[in-house]
Amino acid sequence: MTLPFYYQYSGADALKIRRNAEELFRSGKYYCSEAVMSALREAFFPELPGYVISSVSGFRSGWGVRDVHAGL
């Protein structure tokens, strides 16, 4: 049985993904959740269209705890 592409490990480095998300957020290019989604997309699903990043724009102040940025 072959697993779907999204279950296959791409060799992505979690620390590299985190640093990428932090860099995108601190640069002001994206809000927190958008930065995390962009970093995950780049690492795992580069073939997905860019509008998937805007799908999380509603979470711009973070995912979860108030005043704490997602992934940072």
MODELLER restraints for C-alpha pairs under 7 A, 6 or more apart:
rsr = mdl.restraints
at = mdl.atoms
rsr.add(forms.Gaussian(group=physical.xy_distance, feature=features.Distance(at['CA:10:A'], at['CA:44:A']), mean=6.42, stdev=0.5))
rsr.add(forms.Gaussian(group=physical.xy_distance, feature=features.Distance(at['CA:12:A'], at['CA:43:A']), mean=5.91, stdev=0.5))
rsr.add(forms.Gaussian(group=physical.xy_distance, feature=features.Distance(at['CA:17:A'], at['CA:39:A']), mean=5.59, stdev=0.5))
rsr.add(forms.Gaussian(group=physical.xy_distance, feature=features.Distance(at['CA:17:A'], at['CA:40:A']), mean=6.67, stdev=0.5))
rsr.add(forms.Gaussian(group=physical.xy_distance, feature=features.Distance(at['CA:17:A'], at['CA:43:A']), mean=6.94, stdev=0.5))
rsr.add(forms.Gaussian(group=physical.xy_distance, feature=features.Distance(at['CA:18:A'], at['CA:71:A']), mean=6.67, stdev=0.5))
rsr.add(forms.Gaussian(group=physical.xy_distance, feature=features.Distance(at['CA:20:A'], at['CA:39:A']), mean=5.90, stdev=0.5))
rsr.add(forms.Gaussian(group=physical.xy_distance, feature=features.Distance(at['CA:21:A'], at['CA:35:A']), mean=4.83, stdev=0.5))
rsr.add(forms.Gaussian(group=physical.xy_distance, feature=features.Distance(at['CA:21:A'], at['CA:36:A']), mean=4.98, stdev=0.5))
rsr.add(forms.Gaussian(group=physical.xy_distance, feature=features.Distance(at['CA:21:A'], at['CA:39:A']), mean=5.31, stdev=0.5))
rsr.add(forms.Gaussian(group=physical.xy_distance, feature=features.Distance(at['CA:22:A'], at['CA:72:A']), mean=6.41, stdev=0.5))
rsr.add(forms.Gaussian(group=physical.xy_distance, feature=features.Distance(at['CA:24:A'], at['CA:30:A']), mean=6.10, stdev=0.5))
rsr.add(forms.Gaussian(group=physical.xy_distance, feature=features.Distance(at['CA:24:A'], at['CA:35:A']), mean=5.49, stdev=0.5))
rsr.add(forms.Gaussian(group=physical.xy_distance, feature=features.Distance(at['CA:25:A'], at['CA:31:A']), mean=5.82, stdev=0.5))
rsr.add(forms.Gaussian(group=physical.xy_distance, feature=features.Distance(at['CA:25:A'], at['CA:32:A']), mean=5.60, stdev=0.5))
rsr.add(forms.Gaussian(group=physical.xy_distance, feature=features.Distance(at['CA:25:A'], at['CA:35:A']), mean=5.51, stdev=0.5))
rsr.add(forms.Gaussian(group=physical.xy_distance, feature=features.Distance(at['CA:31:A'], at['CA:60:A']), mean=5.20, stdev=0.5))
rsr.add(forms.Gaussian(group=physical.xy_distance, feature=features.Distance(at['CA:32:A'], at['CA:60:A']), mean=5.90, stdev=0.5))
rsr.add(forms.Gaussian(group=physical.xy_distance, feature=features.Distance(at['CA:32:A'], at['CA:61:A']), mean=6.59, stdev=0.5))
rsr.add(forms.Gaussian(group=physical.xy_distance, feature=features.Distance(at['CA:32:A'], at['CA:62:A']), mean=5.92, stdev=0.5))
rsr.add(forms.Gaussian(group=physical.xy_distance, feature=features.Distance(at['CA:32:A'], at['CA:69:A']), mean=5.89, stdev=0.5))
rsr.add(forms.Gaussian(group=physical.xy_distance, feature=features.Distance(at['CA:32:A'], at['CA:70:A']), mean=5.97, stdev=0.5))
rsr.add(forms.Gaussian(group=physical.xy_distance, feature=features.Distance(at['CA:33:A'], at['CA:56:A']), mean=6.30, stdev=0.5))
rsr.add(forms.Gaussian(group=physical.xy_distance, feature=features.Distance(at['CA:33:A'], at['CA:59:A']), mean=6.00, stdev=0.5))
rsr.add(forms.Gaussian(group=physical.xy_distance, feature=features.Distance(at['CA:33:A'], at['CA:60:A']), mean=5.69, stdev=0.5))
rsr.add(forms.Gaussian(group=physical.xy_distance, feature=features.Distance(at['CA:33:A'], at['CA:62:A']), mean=5.83, stdev=0.5))
rsr.add(forms.Gaussian(group=physical.xy_distance, feature=features.Distance(at['CA:33:A'], at['CA:63:A']), mean=6.77, stdev=0.5))
rsr.add(forms.Gaussian(group=physical.xy_distance, feature=features.Distance(at['CA:33:A'], at['CA:70:A']), mean=6.02, stdev=0.5))
rsr.add(forms.Gaussian(group=physical.xy_distance, feature=features.Distance(at['CA:34:A'], at['CA:53:A']), mean=5.50, stdev=0.5))
rsr.add(forms.Gaussian(group=physical.xy_distance, feature=features.Distance(at['CA:34:A'], at['CA:54:A']), mean=6.87, stdev=0.5))
rsr.add(forms.Gaussian(group=physical.xy_distance, feature=features.Distance(at['CA:34:A'], at['CA:56:A']), mean=6.03, stdev=0.5))
rsr.add(forms.Gaussian(group=physical.xy_distance, feature=features.Distance(at['CA:34:A'], at['CA:57:A']), mean=6.22, stdev=0.5))
rsr.add(forms.Gaussian(group=physical.xy_distance, feature=features.Distance(at['CA:36:A'], at['CA:71:A']), mean=6.63, stdev=0.5))
rsr.add(forms.Gaussian(group=physical.xy_distance, feature=features.Distance(at['CA:37:A'], at['CA:53:A']), mean=5.78, stdev=0.5))
rsr.add(forms.Gaussian(group=physical.xy_distance, feature=features.Distance(at['CA:38:A'], at['CA:53:A']), mean=5.92, stdev=0.5))
rsr.add(forms.Gaussian(group=physical.xy_distance, feature=features.Distance(at['CA:61:A'], at['CA:69:A']), mean=6.80, stdev=0.5))
rsr.add(forms.Gaussian(group=physical.xy_distance, feature=features.Distance(at['CA:62:A'], at['CA:68:A']), mean=6.37, stdev=0.5))
rsr.add(forms.Gaussian(group=physical.xy_distance, feature=features.Distance(at['CA:62:A'], at['CA:69:A']), mean=4.78, stdev=0.5))
rsr.add(forms.Gaussian(group=physical.xy_distance, feature=features.Distance(at['CA:62:A'], at['CA:70:A']), mean=5.06, stdev=0.5))
rsr.add(forms.Gaussian(group=physical.xy_distance, feature=features.Distance(at['CA:63:A'], at['CA:70:A']), mean=5.32, stdev=0.5))
